[in-house]
Amino acid sequence: MLVAGAVLAAVGLLAGVPLLALGGRDLRLGRQQRGRLSLQVQPGPGGLSLVGRFGAR
């Protein structure tokens, strides 16, 4: 049980650190490109959806 917990903790750490680093980079890029808006119309199962995003795409 102890070994399984240690292995899962190591896997979580190996997956989490790069995700945090990439998220910080994206956050800094978002601050630099503030105010950019893109709108998209996408087909969906019940009709069309309007999707709006702020920042770089």
C-alpha positions in Angstrom: 0.0 0.0 0.0 2.9 2.3 0.8 4.6 1.6 -2.5 1.4 2.2 -4.5 0.9 5.5 -2.8 4.5 6.5 -3.5 4.2 5.6 -7.1 0.9 7.5 -7.5 2.4 10.5 -5.8 5.5 10.4 -8.1 3.2 10.2 -11.2 1.1 13.1 -10.0 4.2 15.2 -9.3 5.7 14.4 -12.8 2.4 15.3 -14.5 1.7 18.4 -12.3 4.9 20.3 -12.5 4.9 20.8 -16.3 1.2 21.7 -16.3 1.9 24.4 -13.7 4.8 25.7 -15.7 2.8 25.8 -18.9 -0.1 27.5 -17.1 2.1 30.2 -15.8 3.5 30.9 -19.2 0.0 31.1 -20.7 -1.0 33.4 -17.9 1.8 35.8 -18.7 1.0 35.7 -22.4 -2.6 36.5 -21.6 -1.6 39.6 -19.7 0.4 40.8 -22.7 -2.4 40.2 -25.2 -5.3 41.5 -23.1 -8.4 42.6 -24.8 -8.3 40.3 -27.8 -11.6 38.6 -28.5 -12.4 35.9 -31.0 -15.9 34.6 -31.7 -16.7 31.3 -33.3 -19.9 29.6 -34.5 -19.7 25.9 -34.0 -22.2 23.1 -34.9 -23.4 21.0 -31.9 -25.8 18.2 -31.3 -28.7 20.6 -30.6 -27.9 23.3 -33.2 -25.3 26.1 -33.4 -23.2 27.4 -30.6 -21.6 30.8 -30.3 -18.2 30.6 -28.5 -16.2 33.6 -27.4 -12.6 33.5 -26.2 -10.4 36.2 -24.7 -6.7 36.2 -25.4 -4.5 34.5 -27.9 -5.7 31.4 -29.6 
